[in-house]
Amino acid sequence: MRVFERVKGRDIVLADVDAVDSGVTLSWSAAAEFLTIVTGFEQPILPAEIDSMCSLLQAPASTWPLLLPKQRRQEIVNMRQSQLESTFEDGRMLEYFNTWLQGRRFLDRLGRMRIDLPKFQEFTDSKAAIERIHPKTGATNVRYNTAGSTTGRLTITEGPNFLVLPKETRRCLLKDFSDSAIYSIDFTSLEPRVTFWLSSNDLSEEDVYEEVMNMCNIEDRETAKLATLSTLYGAGAQRLATTVGSLRQAKQMMERVSRYFGVPDIENKLAIQAENGGVKNHFGRPLHEATKNKRVRLNHYVQSTAAELAVLMFAKLCAEHPAVKPLLVIHDALIVEVPKSAEDYFFAACENMRHEGFWFPTKRERLDN
């Protein structure tokens, strides 16, 4: 694997990591991102003194290989190369790296778009977001980080932060082509469905909460939803008790839901992991906080697996439909520009999204009408 830094529009190879296929390339910043995930501690892209030097010289941080003496540059490169090679001595981390890289490459394709700025300002007064949009062209670029949270839920480090902006701002995205439309493709109840999948249970119903109602003797959907989320997210029974009328009934309901989702078996598996090297999500991502804290273990395992699964499934969907332009991932939703000629085939694929044979239904919404 070649680790490179992009300097003045050219990719400069800094290191070769023998443990990974020689055809693989990884940016210097992405290497730091992956090492942050593995170690559980933020790995700076550059040492603090190098960052300070670039700021003092008013030079882009990416030009650091040109600014340093050869010996100092080689020291930094050798340290990063050593970290990566040490990480890949564990074959499981190498396997996870290959999975993570699929998602990272897809995310790198996203975020280049145009926004109707006057309309955008009707929905938010966020100065930070507005300043990141070109005032004349509306052009902007969003950059994602996969290491910005303990579970791997995405964060945005550059551009308007659509993860926290009002939902209406998504309607301000501009089309590149006149015969296309912008849609949101959103997974339905992703984390509960992921729990079914992780426990090897089958689920044919599109509405997971109706299924919970039927199987756990719960009378209405909202109560089923509350009981499910309280169970999976490790919440106490108090809030559910105010809905169902008694703490005893709430606890009994959560126990039924727990058994139905196969939670005891998952928790036992995670407890064994915690005692033998650390908890990892289904794809192999280390979950450092879940290893230390039993209370968050199930929640972090499900949330982390769901976050990476969503990116992987969206990446596969877009690879199979190259005419569709992916714009943003917003948690469990993908924002895309779809040419009219590709709608039927693309929408059919969205309605039948599967991973390892398990169905993950989606709903779609047009955003530009």
C-alpha positions in Angstrom: 0.0 0.0 0.0 1.3 3.5 -0.9 0.6 6.3 1.5 0.6 9.7 -0.2 0.2 13.4 0.4 -1.4 15.5 -2.3 0.8 18.5 -2.7 -0.1 21.3 -5.2 -2.3 19.0 -7.2 0.2 16.1 -7.3 0.2 12.9 -5.3 3.6 12.4 -3.6 4.2 8.9 -2.3 5.7 9.0 1.2 5.6 5.4 2.4 5.1 1.8 1.3 3.3 -0.6 3.7 4.1 -4.1 2.7 1.2 -5.7 4.6 -1.4 -4.3 2.2 -1.7 -5.0 -1.5 0.7 -2.7 -3.5 -2.2 -1.5 -5.7 -3.9 0.2 -2.7 -3.3 3.9 -2.1 -4.2 5.8 1.1 -3.9 9.5 1.8 -1.8 10.7 4.7 -4.8 12.1 6.5 -6.8 8.9 6.0 -4.0 6.9 7.5 -4.2 9.1 10.6 -8.0 8.6 10.6 -7.7 4.8 10.5 -5.1 4.7 13.3 -7.4 6.9 15.4 -10.1 4.2 15.0 -7.7 1.4 15.9 -6.0 3.0 18.9 -8.9 4.8 20.4 -6.8 8.0 20.7 -6.7 10.8 18.2 -3.7 10.5 15.9 -2.8 13.9 14.6 -2.2 14.2 10.9 1.0 16.1 11.7 3.0 16.9 14.8 1.9 20.1 16.4 5.1 21.9 15.6 4.7 21.2 11.9 1.1 22.5 12.0 2.4 25.7 13.7 5.1 26.1 11.1 2.6 25.8 8.2 0.4 28.4 9.9 3.3 30.7 10.5 4.4 30.5 6.8 0.7 30.7 5.7 1.3 27.5 3.7 -1.3 24.8 3.2 -0.7 21.9 5.6 -0.4 19.5 2.7 2.8 21.2 1.6 4.7 20.0 4.7 6.8 17.4 2.8 8.3 20.3 0.9 9.0 22.5 3.9 10.9 20.0 6.1 14.5 18.9 6.0 14.8 15.4 4.5 15.8 13.8 7.9 12.8 15.3 9.8 10.4 14.4 7.0 11.7 10.8 7.1 11.3 10.6 10.9 7.6 11.5 10.6 7.0 9.1 7.7 8.8 6.3 9.4 6.7 6.7 12.6 3.5 6.6 10.6 4.7 3.6 8.6 5.7 1.8 11.8 2.2 2.4 13.3 0.5 1.0 10.2 2.7 -2.1 10.0 2.3 -2.8 13.7 -1.5 -2.5 13.3 -1.6 -4.9 10.3 0.3 -7.6 12.2 -3.2 -8.5 13.4 -4.9 -10.1 10.4 -8.3 -9.1 11.8 -7.3 -5.4 11.6 -6.1 -5.9 8.0 -9.5 -7.4 7.1 -11.3 -4.6 8.8 -9.1 -2.0 7.0 -10.2 -3.4 3.7 -13.8 -3.0 4.7 -13.3 0.5 6.1 -11.5 1.5 2.9 -14.5 0.7 0.8 -16.6 3.1 2.9 -13.8 5.7 3.0 -13.5 5.7 -0.8 -17.2 6.1 -1.3 -17.3 9.0 1.2 -14.5 10.7 -0.7 -16.7 10.9 -3.7 -19.4 12.8 -1.9 -20.0 16.4 -0.9 -19.2 18.3 -4.1 -22.5 20.1 -4.8 -24.2 23.5 -5.4 -26.6 25.1 -3.0 -29.3 27.7 -3.5 -27.8 30.1 -0.9 -30.7 32.5 -0.6 -33.1 29.6 0.0 -30.6 28.0 2.3 -30.5 31.1 4.5 -34.3 30.9 4.9 -33.9 27.7 6.9 -30.8 28.4 8.9 -28.8 31.4 10.2 -25.7 29.2 10.9 -22.9 31.5 10.1 -20.4 28.6 10.0 -22.5 26.8 7.4 -23.2 29.9 5.2 -19.5 30.9 5.1 -18.7 27.5 3.6 -20.8 28.1 0.6 -19.5 30.2 -2.4 -21.6 33.4 -2.3 -22.0 33.6 -6.1 -21.9 30.0 -7.4 -23.3 28.2 -4.4 -20.5 25.6 -4.7 -19.4 23.8 -1.5 -17.6 20.7 -0.5 -18.4 18.4 2.4 -15.8 16.2 4.0 -16.6 13.3 6.3 -14.7 11.7 9.1 -15.2 8.1 10.2 -13.2 8.5 13.4 -15.0 11.5 14.9 -17.3 9.4 17.2 -16.7 6.4 19.4 -19.1 4.3 17.4 -18.2 5.4 13.9 -21.2 7.4 13.2 -20.1 10.0 10.6 -19.1 13.5 11.5 -18.5 16.4 9.0 -15.2 18.2 9.3 -15.5 20.5 6.2 -18.4 22.3 4.6 -22.0 22.8 5.8 -22.7 20.3 8.6 -25.9 18.7 7.2 -25.8 16.2 10.0 -27.1 18.8 12.4 -28.6 21.5 10.1 -32.4 21.6 9.8 -33.8 19.0 7.5 -35.3 21.6 5.2 -31.8 22.7 4.1 -31.6 19.5 2.1 -34.2 21.0 -0.2 -31.7 23.7 -1.2 -29.4 21.4 -3.2 -29.3 22.3 -6.8 -29.4 19.8 -9.7 -26.6 19.5 -12.3 -28.9 18.3 -15.0 -32.4 19.5 -16.1 -33.8 16.0 -16.6 -32.9 14.8 -13.1 -34.3 15.1 -9.6 -32.9 15.0 -6.1 -34.1 12.3 -3.7 -33.5 11.1 -0.2 -33.2 7.3 0.2 -33.6 6.6 3.9 -33.3 3.2 5.6 -36.4 2.3 7.7 -35.7 1.6 11.4 -32.2 0.6 10.6 -30.8 -0.1 14.0 -33.6 -2.4 15.2 -33.4 -4.3 11.9 -29.6 -4.6 12.3 -30.2 -6.1 15.7 -32.4 -8.8 14.1 -29.7 -9.4 11.5 -27.0 -9.7 14.1 -29.0 -12.2 16.1 -29.6 -14.3 13.0 -33.3 -13.7 13.2 -35.5 -13.4 10.1 -37.7 -10.4 9.5 -40.0 -10.2 6.5 -42.2 -7.2 7.7 -41.3 -3.8 6.5 -42.5 -2.2 9.7 -40.3 -3.6 12.5 -42.5 -2.1 15.2 -45.7 -3.8 13.9 -43.7 -7.1 14.1 -42.8 -6.3 17.7 -46.4 -5.6 18.5 -47.5 -9.0 17.2 -44.7 -11.0 18.8 -44.5 -9.3 22.2 -48.2 -8.7 22.8 -48.0 -4.9 22.7 -51.2 -3.0 21.8 -49.9 0.0 19.8 -47.0 0.9 17.6 -45.7 3.8 19.6 -45.4 1.7 22.7 -43.7 -1.0 20.7 -41.2 1.5 19.4 -40.5 2.9 22.8 -40.0 -0.5 24.3 -37.7 -1.5 21.5 -35.5 1.6 21.6 -35.4 1.5 25.5 -34.2 -2.1 25.3 -31.6 -1.6 22.6 -30.2 1.8 23.8 -29.9 0.7 27.4 -32.5 3.1 28.8 -34.3 2.4 32.1 -37.9 1.3 32.2 -39.1 4.5 33.9 -40.1 6.3 30.7 -41.9 3.2 29.3 -43.6 2.8 32.7 -45.3 6.2 32.4 -46.7 5.0 29.1 -47.9 1.5 30.1 -49.0 2.4 33.6 -46.5 0.5 35.9 -42.8 -0.2 36.3 -43.5 -3.9 36.6 -45.3 -4.1 33.3 -42.7 -2.0 31.6 -39.9 -4.3 32.8 -41.8 -7.4 31.6 -42.4 -5.8 28.2 -38.7 -4.9 27.8 -37.8 -8.5 28.8 -40.0 -9.8 26.0 -38.6 -7.4 23.5 -35.1 -8.3 24.6 -35.7 -12.0 24.0 -37.4 -11.4 20.7 -34.4 -9.4 19.4 -31.9 -12.0 20.7 -30.3 -9.5 23.0 -29.1 -11.9 25.7 -27.1 -13.9 23.1 -25.6 -10.7 21.6 -24.6 -9.5 25.1 -23.0 -12.8 26.0 -20.9 -12.6 22.8 -19.8 -9.1 23.6 -18.9 -9.9 27.2 -16.6 -12.7 25.8 -15.1 -10.2 23.4 -14.5 -7.6 26.2 -12.5 -10.2 28.1 -10.5 -11.4 25.1 -9.0 -8.4 23.4 -11.9 -6.0 23.2 -15.3 -5.4 21.7 -15.6 -5.0 18.0 -18.6 -4.3 15.7 -19.8 -6.8 13.2 -17.2 -5.7 10.6 -14.3 -5.6 13.1 -14.1 -2.0 14.1 -12.7 -1.7 17.7 -15.2 -0.3 20.2 -13.0 1.0 23.0 -15.7 2.6 25.1 -17.9 -0.5 24.8 -15.0 -2.6 26.0 -14.6 -0.6 29.1 -18.3 0.2 29.8 -20.8 -2.6 29.9 -23.7 -0.2 30.1 -23.1 1.1 26.5 -21.9 -2.2 25.0 -25.0 -3.3 23.2 -25.9 0.2 22.0 -22.5 0.9 20.6 -22.3 -2.4 19.0 -25.6 -2.0 17.2 -25.1 1.7 16.3 -21.5 1.1 15.0 -22.5 -1.8 12.9 -25.5 0.1 11.5 -23.4 3.1 10.7 -20.9 1.2 8.7 -23.5 -1.1 7.1 -25.4 2.0 5.8 -22.2 3.4 4.1 -21.3 0.0 2.6 -24.8 -0.6 1.2 -25.0 3.0 -0.2 -21.6 2.5 -1.8 -22.7 -0.8 -3.4 -26.0 0.8 -4.6 -24.2 3.7 -6.3 -21.5 1.5 -7.8 -24.3 -0.5 -9.5 -26.0 2.7 -10.8 -23.2 4.9 -12.1 -25.7 7.3 -13.7 -26.9 8.3 -10.2 -24.8 11.0 -8.5 -24.4 10.6 -4.7 -24.3 13.9 -2.9 -24.6 13.3 0.9 -24.9 10.7 3.5 -26.9 11.9 6.5 -26.9 9.2 9.1 -29.2 6.5 7.6 -30.1 8.5 4.5 -28.4 8.9 1.1 -29.1 12.1 -0.9 -28.7 11.5 -4.6 -29.3 13.2 -8.0 -31.2 10.7 -10.2 -31.6 11.1 -14.0 -35.1 10.4 -15.1 -33.9 7.7 -17.4 -32.4 5.8 -14.4 -35.3 6.2 -12.0 -37.2 2.9 -12.5 -34.2 0.6 -12.2 -32.6 2.6 -9.4 -35.8 2.8 -7.3 -36.4 -0.9 -7.7 -32.9 -1.5 -6.4 -33.6 0.8 -3.4 -36.7 -1.2 -2.5 -34.8 -4.5 -2.4 -31.5 -3.5 -0.6 -30.0 -6.6 1.0 -26.9 -7.5 2.9 -26.0 -11.2 3.3 -29.6 -11.9 2.1 -31.2 -9.8 4.9 -33.6 -7.2 3.7 -33.1 -3.6 4.7 -36.1 -1.6 3.4 -35.9 2.1 2.5 -38.3 4.9 1.8 -37.7 7.7 -0.6 -38.6 11.4 -0.7 -38.1 13.9 -3.5 -36.4 17.0 -2.3 -36.3 19.4 -5.2 -40.1 19.8 -5.9 
